[in-house]
Amino acid sequence: MLNQQKAQPQCWQIFCSVVDNFGDIGICWRLSRQLVAEHGIRVQLLVDDLTSFLQICPQISPTLAQQVVLGVEVLHWPNEPVDPLHWQQFPAADVVIEALACTIPAAYQQQMARQQPPPLWLNLEYLSAEQWVEGCHGLSSPQPQVALDKFFFFPGFNNKTGGLLYEQQLLTRLQSFTADSAAVQRFWQQLGVNGSEYQLKISMFAYGHQQLDSLLQQWQQHAGRVLCLVPHGELANELTRQYPELLCTDMLQLGQLSIKVIPFLAQPDYDLLLAACDLNFVRGEDSIIRAHWAGRPFVWQIYRQQQAAHLIKLQAFLDSYGQQMPAALAQVVQQFYLSWNNDDYLGTTWRDFSQQLPQIAAYNQLWRQQLMANGDLASNLVHFAKKKFIITPNFSQQ
């Protein structure tokens, strides 16, 4: 236990190093906003790449060293070495979160150790469904360079982990949106699309794929009209190289398939896109979590790692996700996921997968309820801090 006389924490600091452009900052930005809005906590978010941050939060000014956006104090965390005196003059918060494998500066760690009582130091880890995570969640690790313990906090898919990020009113907001046909139509119009013209609407936020054309060929021959929306980025660049017409046309028509490249959406609008589409291809960490809450069929392209280590993590997720699925459905889902993540030919596996979309959609509604029963990540972090600090009940209204 930490110091039992610790006063009610007033400030949390979250350090975020942007590695994968949007996943890291996406998680940290959602968490920061929720801690402020739902728990009344003062949050300082230190980010080393404000330009990437701008893509998902248009209120950000990438030239400012310090700014307040939606109640969160956003501070630029310089990439270049900073004079240690800078960190010595920067007071440590009551709770310090080292997010998603970043490393906070050594001089700041010394500042943390000097503070009395010391802060609660949390290492917010990457999302994983691997079983070893359950045994490590919440454990402390003495740090050799400073006289402090660091606690590991793992997001996850069951109640033995920290759960997943979702806001209190998220499901109500999404259900109200999808039930309002006029609101859905206005949303499509904002994207320059008449959504009612298409029988299958797909969002595709993905890394590059060597066999993507085998999937596009299937969509060109689909029984109904297909719309594929691709945000600016790696995959959009790949499509533009393959189809240079995308540089000068608003919508590329290939048989039954229409491809439209769209700008990055602010996070609340991206949630609506996922809810409005019939199928969502997602990548990394932030978008896969949001795809769960949309309740639509989704396909996850996991972040690639050396020696195919990511495929072990993907299989752990598939085992968890498909545990309650009918065996035949679980097999179809797994085959398409593995084909997508291995850059395999997609023709056969897509045909099998697409025939099961209604069953997958129905299952995902049950899967979503199961995940929400684990509690949300932000609230679970707050409860964890309360236990470690033995603080008074008025720390949070939760």
Secondary structure, 3 states (H helix, E strand, C coil): CCCCCCCCCCEEEEEECCCCCCHHHHHHHHHHHHHHHHHCCEEEEEECCHHHHHHHCCCCCCCCCEEEECCEEEEECCCCCCCHHHHHCCCCCCEEEEECCCCCCHHHHHHHHHCCCCCEEEEECCCCCCCHHHHHCCCEEEECCCCEEEEEECCCCCCCCCCECCCCCHHHHHHHHHHCHHHHHHHHHHCCCCHHHCCEEEEECCCCCCCHHHHHHHHHCCCCCEEEEEECCHHHHHHHHHCHHHHCCCCEEECCEEEEEECCCCHHHHHHHHHHCCEEEEECCHHHHHHHHHCCCEEEECCCCHHHHHHHHHHHHHHHHCCCCCHHHHHHHHHHHHHHHCCCCCHHHHHHHHHCHHHHHHHHHHHHHHHHCCCEHHHHHHHHHHHHHCCCHHHCCC
